């Protein structure tokens, strides 16, 4: 409702009230206009007020107009609803009175059905009023409020009786018994007013306007009831029936209440006095009423005939002095209450800012107070914590420890009790806590417990984690190397003293083939995720008589105990390999297939744990050398092979550091013109004056990772040499071989680009040769790296093409500039019709794709002639030119400008 409409309603109600009042002075027969109409207008006003309040209640509930009051504990829609029911009860009472007066002329000095309706309105009004001004908290406080209100009501009634009803009581004489019926309304109104008026001073500031209007309406209605009671007793309308317009005004105020306060902020909270005595409004009201009653009764007592004035004066002055003493006590009580409030405020502020959980518990474990930090610490809502005893949250195994806490009530000691308990959090987990409980005493309150609780789950978890990490792997959760070594030592020691030493003890070592490329391409985080998947697969295959552990890196180990047959250990090793290769691993958005190389070693009677584990590792290394997915059982000669392999890797690193590698170049010739078009760089190792070819050491270099720096050295050395030749106007290209590990190494493309920039060699002069295997590796990561090379302008060639890596199906994955036919095809050319046909098909495929075709391994003249007949463009081999040092190339290209074909 807008301000203008609200003002019009107020003006309209004011005009109706004035007209209604004016009717009390207009004669109509023996009475007045107002008295003649009786309760009908007020009943209509009460009905309209009830409908207005109920309508506003629904509106407030829908729009949330009282959301600010809700924060203060008030409930606006419920308050309006009950006030509306009270107004309708008054309406029913007025209508019933009107009908009773029309149908009967019996005495009004008795209770009627209309009176019962009107009296029923008062409890409804109290309920509605206390929704706006909530009752003071606590049963003891509520009882004090009620007793103070009773004292106040008794004092007020004493004054009213003495001033108004005592003379009528004497006049009625024998009919004085009817006075009780007439006093029902005034007494009920006085009791309700004395009960509710103190609540006005303690009401929330957000509902203060509504509370003032409601109590004002009730005061007006009570005044009307007082005049009506006098009218009943005297038999004549007082002031022409003025009680009716007064009650009309009261109902009008009540009905207009929601529209006058809606969307208007409440008054700011103020204290009645500087010392906060507004908290003692019931006591102040009672004291004030008793003081007035004492004065009035004293004056009246002095005027009574037959009573000595000294007695009323003594009694009255004693009451007044007692009131002064009570006021002093109230002042002291206010000071003490302020001190208690300050202490409680400091306590709650400390609880709010403390990282610990602070509880105040009843004797039965019920929660009386909980600090705000509980929700953050344990995830509970406040209502959840208050709903059940705190013992319901303690682990059943720890409940026995709480007996020392309950002893505090009987022993009443000043020392607190320290406990470590497990407490259930809102998510169902058990938290480790450290608590201190002490007796909490408050004046007038039952003894309670003050409990301070700190969550130490992180500390306990850290201790457990330290113990766990000592013998467990952090990535897979499996036992780690230290645990397996200790377990193997214990098992072998037990077997040495056992009565049944015939059962086998074995160790299985398992290595994931190709895992290094996953780490290089996808990163170590995703690599660790893959290891976790592998660990879960392996754990599902291992029985209770075996211990699965992560040995390190991508290696797993299984200690098998008490196996009667050695074949069962080998079967387990094969199952472990199969479960790894059974389905792809999910790494980010890719699926990666892996295999596992597995080694098995059995413990001999004299074998110690270190030797047993070393033998299994040696067998696994041998399995990897045989190829992915193999299983090897340890044999004595394997140890010598592993040692030789390690020594070779050490010597290779020394050779790279000492510059013992050198390059030879094998020319690639145009078979049509016999001109040298490019050279292929081939690495050699000068080992103690002996030239060693790549077949003897590249495998070890690949395994140790040395291939990456070695490959970079080969590329830089060859590019520098060819760049010098091209400065001499030799139109010659360069081919360099790549391995998968080189392609997948970090910054591979940046390294190639940097070498080209340093040596000044044009990118289109360089051809990088890769095996077909690269097209199938790592889910396309290598293909992506090679595609980035082509973007630099580097040419790509497939080496050893046609050797069974699904070449035709995968050639489309990567655009290449050349394919080099595997020497195995050239060796059988002319001798095997199938090979001859396949070679011709490959050459034709290259011509159709516009790709340069190079035949490798040309050693006989008839091979050369057949290749020319098939249309092969280029070739290399011992018949064309053997690998030679750079000086030989310079002599060949610079002197003859061709080869003799």
C-alpha positions in Angstrom: 0.0 0.0 0.0 1.4 3.4 -1.0 1.9 6.3 1.4 -1.0 8.3 -0.2 -3.4 5.3 0.1 -2.3 4.7 3.6 -3.0 8.3 4.5 -6.5 8.1 2.9 -7.3 5.0 5.0 -6.2 6.7 8.2 -8.3 9.8 7.4 -11.3 7.6 6.5 -11.0 5.6 9.7 -10.6 8.8 11.7 -13.8 10.3 10.2 -15.8 7.1 10.9 -14.5 7.2 14.5 -15.6 10.8 15.0 -19.0 10.1 13.4 -19.4 7.2 15.7 -18.4 9.3 18.7 -20.7 12.0 17.7 -23.6 9.5 17.7 -23.1 9.1 21.5 -24.4 12.6 21.9 -27.4 12.3 19.5 -30.5 11.2 21.4 -32.6 8.4 20.0 -35.5 7.6 22.2 -34.4 6.9 25.8 -30.8 6.3 24.7 -28.4 7.6 22.0 -27.7 6.6 18.4 -24.5 4.9 19.3 -26.1 3.0 22.2 -29.0 1.9 20.0 -26.7 0.3 17.4 -24.8 -1.4 20.2 -22.1 -4.0 19.3 -23.0 -4.3 15.6 -20.6 -1.6 14.2 -17.8 -2.9 16.5 -18.5 -6.5 15.5 -18.3 -5.5 11.8 -15.0 -3.6 12.6 -13.6 -6.7 14.3 -14.6 -8.9 11.4 -13.0 -6.5 8.9 -9.9 -6.4 11.1 -9.7 -10.2 11.1 -10.0 -10.4 7.4 -7.4 -7.7 6.9 -5.0 -9.5 9.2 -5.4 -12.9 7.6 -5.0 -11.4 4.1 -1.8 -9.6 5.2 -0.6 -12.8 6.8 -0.8 -14.6 3.4 0.8 -11.7 1.7 3.7 -11.5 4.1 4.3 -15.3 3.8 4.4 -15.0 0.0 6.5 -11.8 -0.3 8.8 -12.4 2.6 8.1 -8.9 3.9 9.2 -9.8 7.4 12.6 -11.5 6.6 14.4 -9.0 8.8 12.1 -10.0 11.7 12.8 -13.6 11.1 16.5 -13.0 11.9 15.4 -11.7 15.3 13.3 -14.7 16.1 9.9 -13.2 15.2 7.4 -14.7 12.8 5.3 -12.0 11.1 2.8 -14.2 9.1 2.1 -16.4 12.2 1.6 -13.3 14.4 -0.9 -11.7 11.9 -2.7 -15.0 11.5 -3.3 -15.4 15.3 -4.2 -11.7 15.7 -6.7 -12.2 12.8 -8.3 -15.2 14.6 -8.5 -13.1 17.8 -10.3 -10.3 15.9 -12.7 -12.8 14.4 -13.4 -14.2 17.9 -14.2 -10.6 19.0 -16.4 -10.3 16.0 -18.2 -13.5 16.9 -18.7 -12.3 20.4 -20.1 -8.9 19.2 -22.5 -10.6 16.8 -23.6 -13.0 19.5 -24.2 -10.2 22.0 -26.2 -8.3 19.4 -28.4 -11.3 18.6 -28.8 -12.0 22.3 -30.0 -8.5 22.9 -32.5 -8.7 20.1 -34.0 -12.1 21.2 -33.8 -11.8 25.0 -34.3 -9.1 27.6 -32.6 -11.1 30.4 -30.1 -9.5 32.7 -26.7 -8.7 31.3 -25.1 -9.4 34.7 -24.2 -13.0 33.6 -21.8 -14.7 31.2 -23.1 -15.4 27.8 -21.9 -17.3 24.7 -20.8 -13.9 23.3 -18.6 -13.3 26.4 -17.0 -16.7 25.9 -16.1 -15.7 22.3 -14.7 -12.4 23.5 -12.7 -14.0 26.3 -11.3 -16.6 23.8 -9.9 -13.8 21.7 -7.5 -12.8 24.5 -5.4 -16.1 24.4 -5.3 -15.8 20.6 -4.1 -12.2 20.9 -1.4 -13.3 23.3 -0.1 -16.0 20.9 -0.1 -13.5 18.0 1.6 -10.8 20.1 4.3 -13.1 21.3 5.1 -14.0 17.6 6.0 -10.3 17.2 7.6 -10.0 20.7 9.0 -13.4 21.6 9.0 -14.7 25.2 12.2 -14.3 27.2 14.3 -17.4 26.8 14.5 -20.1 29.5 11.9 -21.6 31.7 13.2 -19.8 34.8 13.1 -16.4 33.1 9.6 -17.1 31.8 8.4 -18.0 35.3 9.9 -14.8 36.7 8.2 -12.8 34.0 4.8 -14.4 34.8 5.1 -13.9 38.5 6.2 -10.2 38.1 3.2 -9.8 35.7 0.9 -11.2 38.3 2.2 -8.8 41.0 1.7 -6.0 38.5 -1.8 -7.1 37.6 -2.8 -7.5 41.3 -1.5 -4.0 42.1 -3.3 -2.4 39.1 -6.5 -4.2 39.9 -6.3 -3.0 43.5 -6.1 0.5 42.3 -8.9 0.1 39.8 -11.1 -1.7 42.4 -10.5 1.0 44.9 -11.2 3.9 42.5 -14.0 2.5 40.3 -15.7 -0.6 41.6 -15.5 -0.3 45.4 -18.3 2.4 45.5 -20.5 0.3 43.2 -19.9 -2.8 45.4 -21.4 -0.9 48.4 -24.3 0.4 46.3 -25.3 -3.0 44.9 -25.7 -4.4 48.4 -27.4 -7.8 48.1 -26.8 -7.8 44.3 -23.0 -7.4 44.8 -22.6 -11.0 43.6 -23.2 -10.0 40.1 -20.1 -7.8 40.3 -17.9 -10.8 39.6 -19.5 -11.3 36.2 -19.0 -7.7 35.3 -15.4 -7.8 36.3 -14.4 -10.7 34.1 -13.5 -8.4 31.1 -11.5 -5.8 33.2 -9.6 -8.5 35.1 -8.8 -10.5 32.0 -7.6 -7.3 30.2 -5.5 -6.2 33.1 -3.8 -9.6 33.4 -3.1 -9.8 29.6 -1.8 -6.2 29.5 0.5 -6.7 32.5 1.8 -9.8 30.8 2.4 -8.2 27.4 3.4 -4.6 28.2 6.9 -5.6 29.5 7.5 -7.6 26.3 7.2 -4.3 24.3 10.4 -3.1 25.8 12.2 -6.4 25.1 10.9 -6.9 21.6 13.2 -6.9 18.5 13.7 -3.5 17.0 12.6 -4.9 13.6 9.0 -5.5 15.0 8.8 -2.6 17.4 6.3 -0.6 15.4 4.0 -3.6 15.0 4.3 -4.4 18.8 3.4 -0.8 19.7 0.4 -0.7 17.4 -0.8 -4.1 18.7 -0.5 -3.2 22.4 -2.0 0.2 21.7 -5.0 -1.5 20.1 -5.4 -3.8 23.1 -5.1 -0.9 25.6 -8.0 0.9 23.7 -10.1 -2.3 23.7 -9.3 -2.8 27.4 -10.5 0.8 28.1 -13.7 0.1 26.2 -14.2 -3.2 28.3 -13.7 -1.1 31.5 -16.4 1.4 30.5 -18.6 -1.5 29.4 -18.2 -3.2 32.8 -19.3 0.0 34.5 -22.3 0.2 32.1 -23.3 -3.3 33.0 -23.2 -2.5 36.7 -25.0 0.9 36.5 -27.5 -0.1 33.8 -27.1 3.1 31.9 -24.7 3.8 29.0 -21.9 5.9 30.1 -21.4 9.1 28.0 -24.1 7.8 25.5 -22.4 4.4 24.9 -18.9 5.9 24.2 -17.3 2.4 24.9 -18.5 1.3 21.4 -16.6 3.9 19.3 -13.6 3.4 21.6 -13.7 -0.4 20.8 -14.3 0.5 17.1 -11.0 2.5 17.3 -9.2 -0.4 18.8 -10.3 -2.8 16.1 -9.5 -0.3 13.4 -6.0 0.1 14.8 -5.6 -3.7 14.9 -6.8 -4.2 11.3 -4.6 -1.4 10.0 -1.5 -2.8 11.7 0.0 -4.8 8.8 -0.6 -2.0 6.3 1.0 0.7 8.6 4.2 -1.3 9.3 4.7 -3.2 6.0 8.0 -2.4 4.2 8.9 0.2 6.9 12.1 -0.5 8.8 11.8 -0.9 12.6 13.2 1.7 15.0 16.8 1.5 15.9 17.4 -0.4 19.2 17.7 2.0 22.2 18.1 1.4 25.9 15.6 2.9 28.3 18.4 3.8 30.7 22.2 4.0 30.4 22.5 0.8 32.5 20.4 -1.5 30.5 17.5 -1.8 32.9 15.2 -2.5 29.9 16.1 -6.1 30.5 14.2 -5.9 33.7 11.0 -4.5 32.3 8.7 -7.0 34.1 10.3 -6.2 37.4 10.1 -2.4 36.8 6.4 -2.7 35.8 5.7 -4.7 38.9 7.5 -2.3 41.2 5.8 0.7 39.6 2.4 -0.8 39.9 3.0 -1.9 43.5 4.3 1.7 44.3 1.1 3.3 42.9 -1.0 0.7 44.7 0.8 1.3 47.9 0.2 5.1 47.7 -3.5 4.7 46.7 -4.2 2.1 49.4 -2.4 4.1 52.0 -4.4 7.2 51.2 -7.6 5.2 51.1 -6.7 3.5 54.4 -6.2 6.8 56.2 -9.7 7.9 55.1 -11.4 4.7 56.4 -13.5 5.2 59.5 -12.7 3.2 62.6 -9.1 2.6 61.5 -6.3 4.5 63.2 -4.3 6.5 60.6 -1.0 5.4 62.0 -1.5 1.8 60.9 -2.1 2.5 57.1 0.7 5.1 57.2 3.1 2.6 58.8 2.1 -0.1 56.3 2.3 2.2 53.3 5.6 3.7 54.2 7.0 0.2 54.9 5.9 -0.9 51.4 7.5 2.2 49.9 10.8 1.6 51.7 10.6 -2.0 50.6 10.2 -0.8 47.0 13.2 1.4 47.4 15.2 -1.6 48.6 13.9 -3.6 45.7 15.0 -0.9 43.3 18.4 -1.0 44.8 18.5 -4.8 44.4 17.5 -4.4 40.8 20.3 -1.9 40.3 22.8 -4.4 41.9 21.2 -7.2 39.8 21.7 -5.1 36.7 25.3 -4.6 37.5 25.9 -8.3 38.1 23.9 -9.1 35.0 26.1 -6.7 33.0 29.2 -8.3 34.4 27.9 -11.8 33.5 26.9 -10.6 30.1 30.4 -9.1 29.6 32.0 -12.4 30.7 29.7 -14.4 28.5 30.4 -12.0 25.6 34.1 -12.5 26.1 33.6 -16.2 26.3 31.6 -16.3 23.1 34.0 -14.0 21.3 36.9 -16.3 22.3 34.9 -19.3 21.2 34.1 -17.6 17.9 37.7 -16.7 17.1 39.3 -19.9 18.5 40.3 -22.7 16.1 39.2 -25.2 18.7 35.6 -26.5 19.2 34.1 -25.3 22.5 31.1 -27.1 24.0 29.0 -26.6 27.1 27.4 -29.9 28.0 24.6 -30.9 30.3 25.1 -33.8 32.8 23.5 -36.3 30.3 25.7 -35.2 27.5 23.2 -32.9 25.8 24.8 -29.8 24.1 23.9 -26.6 25.8 26.2 -24.4 23.7 28.5 -25.1 20.7 31.0 -22.7 19.2 30.6 -21.6 15.6 33.9 -23.4 14.6 32.2 -26.7 15.0 30.6 -26.6 11.5 34.0 -25.8 10.0 35.8 -28.4 12.0 33.4 -31.3 11.7 30.9 -30.3 9.0 27.8 -30.3 11.2 25.0 -27.9 11.2 24.1 -26.3 14.5 20.8 -28.1 14.7 22.5 -31.4 14.2 24.8 -30.9 17.1 22.1 -29.8 19.4 19.7 -32.6 18.5 21.5 -35.5 20.2 23.9 -36.1 23.1 27.5 -35.7 22.3 28.2 -39.3 23.3 26.4 -40.4 20.1 29.4 -38.9 18.2 32.1 -40.7 20.1 33.6 -43.9 18.8 32.1 -46.9 20.8 35.5 -48.1 21.7 36.4 -44.8 23.3 33.3 -44.3 25.4 34.9 -46.0 28.4 37.4 -43.2 28.6 34.6 -40.7 29.3 33.9 -42.1 32.8 36.6 -39.8 34.2 34.6 -36.8 32.8 31.4 -37.8 34.6 33.3 -38.1 37.9 33.9 -34.3 37.7 30.3 -33.8 38.9 30.7 -35.8 42.0 34.3 -34.9 42.9 33.9 -31.2 41.9 37.6 -30.9 41.3 39.1 -27.8 39.8 41.5 -29.8 37.6 40.3 -30.6 34.1 40.4 -34.0 32.4 42.4 -34.6 29.2 41.2 -37.1 26.7 42.0 -38.4 23.2 38.9 -39.6 21.5 37.7 -40.5 18.0 34.7 -38.4 17.0 32.4 -39.0 14.0 32.3 -36.1 11.5 29.4 -35.1 9.3 30.8 -37.1 6.4 30.9 -40.3 8.5 34.7 -40.3 9.0 36.2 -40.7 12.4 38.3 -37.7 13.5 41.0 -38.0 16.1 40.6 -35.3 18.8 42.3 -34.0 21.9 39.9 -32.6 24.5 40.0 -31.0 27.9 36.8 -31.1 30.1 36.2 -29.1 33.3 33.3 -28.2 35.5 31.3 -25.1 34.3 29.3 -23.4 37.0 26.8 -20.5 36.6 24.7 -18.9 39.3 21.2 -20.2 39.2 22.1 -22.8 36.6 22.7 -26.5 36.9 26.3 -27.7 36.8 27.6 -28.3 33.3 30.8 -29.3 31.5 33.1 -27.0 29.6 34.8 -29.0 26.9 37.5 -27.7 24.6 38.2 -30.0 21.6 40.9 -29.8 19.0 41.0 -31.9 15.8 44.4 -33.6 15.7 43.5 -35.9 12.7 46.1 -34.2 10.6 48.8 -35.0 13.2 47.7 -38.6 13.6 47.4 -39.0 9.8 50.9 -37.5 9.4 52.3 -40.1 11.9 50.5 -42.9 10.1 51.7 -41.6 6.8 55.3 -41.5 7.9 54.9 -45.1 9.1 53.1 -46.1 5.9 55.6 -44.4 3.6 58.4 -46.1 5.3 57.2 -49.4 3.8 54.7 -48.4 1.1 54.7 -46.7 -2.2 53.0 -43.3 -2.4 51.8 -43.7 -6.0 50.3 -47.2 -6.1 49.7 -47.8 -2.3 51.6 -51.1 -2.6 54.4 -52.2 -0.3 57.7 -50.6 -1.5 61.2 -51.9 -2.1 62.2 -51.7 1.6 59.2 -53.7 2.7 59.8 -56.4 0.0 63.5 -56.7 0.9 62.7 -57.1 4.6 59.9 -59.6 3.9 62.1 -61.7 1.6 64.8 -61.8 4.2 62.3 -62.9 6.8 60.8 -65.6 4.6 64.2 -67.0 3.6 65.3 -67.0 7.3 62.1 -68.8 8.3 62.6 -71.4 5.6 66.2 -72.0 6.9 64.8 -73.1 10.3 61.6 -74.7 9.0 60.8 -78.4 9.1 59.3 -78.2 5.6 61.8 -76.5 3.4 60.7 -78.2 0.2 58.2 -75.6 -1.0 59.6 -73.1 -3.4 60.1 -69.4 -2.7 60.4 -67.2 -5.8 60.4 -63.6 -6.9 58.8 -62.2 -10.1 60.0 -59.0 -11.5 57.8 -57.2 -14.0 58.6 -54.1 -16.1 56.1 -52.1 -18.2 57.4 -52.0 -21.8 57.2 -48.5 -23.3 56.3 -46.8 -20.1 59.1 -44.3 -20.4 57.6 -42.9 -23.6 54.3 -42.3 -21.6 56.2 -40.2 -19.1 58.0 -38.3 -21.8 54.9 -37.5 -23.8 52.1 -37.3 -21.2 54.0 -36.2 -18.2 54.9 -37.8 -14.9 51.5 -37.1 -13.3 49.6 -39.1 -15.9 52.4 -41.7 -15.9 51.7 -42.1 -12.1 48.0 -42.5 -12.9 48.9 -45.3 -15.3 51.0 -47.0 -12.7 48.1 -46.9 -10.3 45.9 -48.7 -12.9 48.6 -51.3 -13.5 48.9 -51.9 -9.7 45.2 -52.5 -9.4 45.3 -55.1 -12.3 48.2 -56.9 -10.8 46.8 -56.9 -7.3 43.7 -58.7 -8.6 45.8 -61.6 -9.9 47.9 -62.1 -6.8 46.9 -64.6 -4.1 47.2 -64.3 -0.4 50.5 -66.3 -0.4 52.2 -63.6 -2.5 53.3 -60.1 -1.8 53.0 -57.5 -4.6 55.3 -54.5 -4.3 56.4 -51.6 -6.4 60.1 -52.0 -6.9 60.7 -48.6 -8.4 59.9 -46.7 -11.6 57.7 -48.9 -13.8 58.9 -52.1 -12.2 56.8 -54.3 -9.9 58.0 -57.3 -7.9 56.1 -60.3 -6.4 57.4 -62.4 -3.6 55.7 -65.9 -3.8 55.9 -68.1 -0.7 55.1 -71.8 -0.2 54.5 -72.8 -3.8 54.7 -76.6 -4.2 55.3 -76.5 -8.0 57.6 -74.2 -9.8 55.3 -74.2 -12.8 52.7 -72.3 -10.8 55.1 -69.4 -10.3 55.8 -69.3 -14.1 52.0 -69.5 -14.7 51.5 -66.5 -12.4 54.2 -64.6 -14.2 52.5 -65.2 -17.5 49.1 -64.2 -16.0 50.6 -61.0 -14.8 51.9 -60.2 -18.2 48.6 -61.0 -19.9 46.6 -58.8 -17.5 48.8 -55.8 -18.3 48.4 -56.4 -22.1 44.7 -57.4 -21.9 43.2 -54.0 -22.4 44.4 -50.4 -23.0 45.2 -48.0 -20.1 43.3 -44.8 -20.0 45.7 -41.8 -19.9 43.9 -38.5 -20.2 41.8 -38.8 -23.3 43.9 -41.5 -24.9 44.0 -45.2 -24.6 47.5 -46.7 -24.5 48.4 -50.4 -24.9 51.4 -51.7 -22.9 53.0 -55.0 -22.5 55.2 -56.3 -19.6 58.6 -58.1 -19.6 58.7 -60.5 -16.7 61.6 -62.3 -15.0 61.4 -65.2 -12.5 64.0 -66.4 -10.0 63.7 -69.2 -7.6 65.5 -69.3 -4.2 68.2 -72.0 -3.9 68.9 -73.4 -0.5 71.9 -71.1 -0.1 70.4 -68.1 -1.8 70.0 -64.9 0.4 67.4 -62.3 -0.2 69.6 -59.8 -2.0 70.8 -62.5 -4.5 67.2 -63.7 -5.1 66.0 -60.2 -5.9 69.0 -59.5 -8.1 68.4 -62.8 -10.0 64.8 -61.9 -10.8 65.9 -58.4 -12.0 68.5 -60.0 -14.3 65.9 -62.4 -15.7 63.6 -59.4 -16.4 66.4 -57.6 -18.2 66.9 -60.6 -20.3 63.2 -60.8 -21.1 63.3 -57.1 -22.3 66.2 -57.8 -24.6 64.2 -60.6 -26.2 61.4 -58.2 -27.0 58.2 -56.8 -25.4 56.0 -59.2 -23.5 58.5 -62.1 -22.8 58.9 -64.1 -19.7 62.4 -65.4 -18.7 63.4 -67.7 -15.9 66.8 -66.9 -14.3 69.8 -69.0 -15.4 73.3 -68.6 -14.2 74.7 -67.2 -17.4 72.3 -64.3 -17.4 74.2 -62.5 -14.7 77.3 -62.3 -16.9 75.3 -60.9 -19.8 73.8 -58.2 -17.6 77.2 -57.2 -16.2 78.6 -57.0 -19.8 75.6 -54.9 -20.8 76.2 -52.5 -17.9 79.9 -52.2 -18.7 79.0 -51.5 -22.4 76.7 -48.6 -21.4 79.4 -47.2 -19.1 82.0 -47.3 -22.0 79.5 -45.7 -24.4 79.1 -42.7 -22.0 82.8 -42.4 -21.7 83.2 -42.6 -25.5 80.6 -39.8 -26.1 82.4 -37.6 -23.5 85.8 -38.4 -25.0 84.8 -37.9 -28.7 85.4 -41.5 -29.7 82.5 -41.5 -32.2 82.9 -40.5 -35.8 80.7 -40.5 -38.9 80.8 -42.2 -42.2 78.5 -41.4 -45.1 76.9 -43.7 -47.6 75.9 -42.0 -50.9 72.4 -42.3 -52.3 72.5 -42.3 -56.1 70.1 -41.4 -58.8 69.8 -44.8 -60.6 69.0 -43.0 -63.9 71.9 -40.5 -64.0 74.4 -42.2 -61.6 74.7 -38.9 -59.8 75.1 -38.7 -56.0 72.0 -36.9 -54.7 72.5 -37.2 -50.9 74.4 -39.1 -48.3 73.2 -41.0 -45.2 75.1 -40.3 -42.0 76.2 -43.5 -40.2 77.8 -43.5 -36.7 80.9 -45.5 -35.9 82.7 -46.1 -32.6 86.5 -46.0 -32.4 86.9 -48.5 -29.6 90.6 -48.9 -28.8 91.6 -48.3 -32.5 88.9 -50.7 -33.8 85.9 -49.3 -35.8 82.7 -50.7 -34.3 79.5 -50.5 -36.3 76.1 -49.3 -34.8 74.7 -52.8 -34.5 77.1 -53.5 -31.7 76.2 -50.6 -29.4 73.0 -48.8 -30.5 70.8 -51.2 -28.6 72.6 -50.5 -25.4 72.6 -46.7 -26.1 68.8 -46.9 -26.7 68.2 -48.8 -23.4 70.3 -46.4 -21.3 68.9 -43.3 -22.9 72.3 -42.3 -24.3 70.7 -42.4 -27.8 69.3 -38.9 -27.2 72.6 -37.0 -26.7 74.3 -39.3 -29.2 71.7 -38.6 -31.8 72.0 -34.8 -31.3 75.8 -35.1 -31.8 75.3 -37.1 -35.0 72.8 -34.6 -36.3 75.0 -31.5 -35.6 78.2 -33.2 -37.0 76.5 -34.3 -40.2 74.7 -30.9 -40.7 78.0 -29.0 -40.3 79.7 -31.2 -42.9 77.0 -31.0 -45.5 76.6 -27.3 -45.0 80.3 -26.9 -45.9 79.8 -29.0 -49.0 76.9 -27.1 -50.2 78.9 -23.9 -49.8 81.1 -25.4 -52.5 78.1 -25.5 -54.8 77.5 -29.3 -54.3 73.9 -30.0 -54.6 73.8 -32.8 -52.0 71.2 -33.7 -49.4 71.6 -35.4 -46.0 69.8 -38.3 -44.3 69.9 -39.0 -40.6 68.3 -41.9 -38.8 66.0 -41.4 -35.8 64.9 -43.7 -33.0 61.5 -43.6 -31.2 63.2 -42.4 -28.0 64.7 -39.5 -29.8 61.4 -38.4 -31.3 59.6 -38.6 -27.9 62.4 -36.8 -26.0 61.6 -33.4 -24.6 62.3 -30.4 -26.9 63.1 -32.7 -29.8 61.7 -30.4 -32.5 63.4 -27.4 -30.8 66.7 -29.2 -30.9 66.5 -30.0 -34.6 65.5 -26.4 -35.4 68.4 -25.1 -33.2 71.0 -27.4 -35.0 69.8 -26.2 -38.4 70.1 -22.6 -37.3 73.6 -23.1 -35.8 75.0 -24.9 -38.9 73.2 -22.8 -41.5 71.8 -25.8 -43.3 68.5 -25.4 -45.0 65.7 -27.5 -43.6 64.7 -28.9 -47.0 68.2 -30.4 -47.4 67.7 -32.6 -44.3 65.8 -35.8 -44.4 65.0 -37.6 -41.1 64.6 -41.4 -41.5 62.3 -43.3 -39.1 61.2 -46.9 -38.9 57.5 -47.8 -39.6 57.3 -48.7 -35.9 57.2 -45.0 -35.1 53.8 -44.8 -36.8 52.4 -47.2 -34.2 54.0 -45.9 -31.1 52.5 -44.0 -28.2 49.1 -43.4 -29.6 50.2 -40.8 -32.2 52.6 -38.7 -30.1 55.5 -39.5 -32.4 53.5 -38.8 -35.5 52.6 -35.4 -34.1 56.3 -34.6 -33.4 57.3 -35.6 -36.9 54.5 -33.5 -38.3 56.0 -30.5 -36.5 59.3 -31.3 -38.1 57.7 -31.2 -41.6 56.3 -27.8 -40.7 59.9 -26.6 -40.3 60.6 -27.8 -43.9 62.5 -31.0 -42.9 61.9 -34.0 -45.2 60.7 -37.3 -43.8 61.5 -40.8 -45.0 60.2 -44.2 -43.8 63.2 -46.5 -43.4 63.1 -50.3 -43.9 59.6 -49.9 -45.5 57.5 -53.0 -45.9 58.6 -55.1 -42.9 55.2 -55.8 -41.5 54.2 -52.8 -39.4 50.9 -52.4 -41.2 52.7 -50.0 -43.6 50.0 -49.5 -46.2 47.3 -48.9 -43.5 49.5 -46.4 -41.5 51.3 -44.5 -44.3 48.3 -42.1 -44.4 49.0 -41.0 -40.8 52.0 -39.0 -41.8 52.9 -37.3 -45.0 56.4 -38.4 -46.1 58.8 -37.4 -48.8 60.5 -40.7 -49.3 60.2 -44.4 -48.6 63.3 -46.7 -48.4 62.7 -50.3 -49.4 64.0 -52.7 -46.8 67.2 -54.5 -47.9 65.5 -57.9 -47.3 63.3 -57.3 -50.4 66.3 -56.3 -52.5 68.3 -59.4 -51.4 65.7 -61.8 -52.8 64.9 -59.7 -55.9 64.9 -62.0 -59.0 65.1 -65.1 -56.8 61.6 -65.0 -55.2 58.7 -64.1 -57.4 56.6 -63.0 -54.4 59.3 -60.6 -53.2 59.8 -59.3 -56.7 56.1 -58.6 -57.0 56.0 -56.9 -53.6 59.0 -54.7 -54.5 57.4 -53.7 -57.8 54.2 -52.9 -55.9 56.0 -50.7 -53.4 57.8 -48.8 -56.2 54.5 -48.3 -58.0 52.8 -47.1 -54.8 55.6 -44.5 -54.2 55.2 -43.2 -57.8 51.4 -43.0 -57.4 51.8 -41.1 -54.2 54.5 -38.8 -55.6 57.0 -40.1 -53.0 60.6 -40.6 -53.7 61.5 -44.4 -53.6 65.0 -45.5 -52.5 66.2 -49.1 -52.7 68.6 -50.1 -49.9 71.1 -53.0 -50.0 71.9 -53.1 -53.8 74.8 -55.5 -54.1 74.4 -57.3 -57.4 74.2 -55.9 -61.0 71.0 -57.9 -61.7 69.3 -56.2 -58.7 70.2 -52.8 -60.1 68.9 -53.7 -63.6 65.6 -55.0 -62.2 65.1 -51.9 -60.1 65.7 -49.6 -63.1 63.3 -51.7 -65.1 60.6 -51.3 -62.3 61.2 -47.5 -62.3 62.9 -47.1 -59.0 64.4 -43.6 -58.7 67.3 -43.9 -56.3 69.3 -46.5 -54.6 72.2 -47.2 -52.2 74.3 -50.2 -51.3 77.7 -51.8 -51.6 77.3 -52.0 -55.4 76.6 -48.3 -55.6 79.0 -47.0 -52.9 80.1 -48.3 -49.5 80.0 -46.1 -46.4 83.0 -43.8 -46.5 84.5 -41.0 -44.5 83.8 -37.4 -45.4 87.0 -37.2 -47.5 85.8 -40.1 -49.6 82.6 -38.3 -50.3 84.5 -35.2 -51.2 86.6 -37.2 -53.6 83.6 -39.0 -55.1 81.4 -35.9 -55.6 84.0 -33.3 -56.1 86.2 -35.3 -58.5 84.0 -37.5 -60.6 80.6 -35.9 -60.0 79.1 -39.4 -60.1 79.6 -43.1 -59.7 80.2 -45.8 -62.2 76.9 -47.7 -62.6 
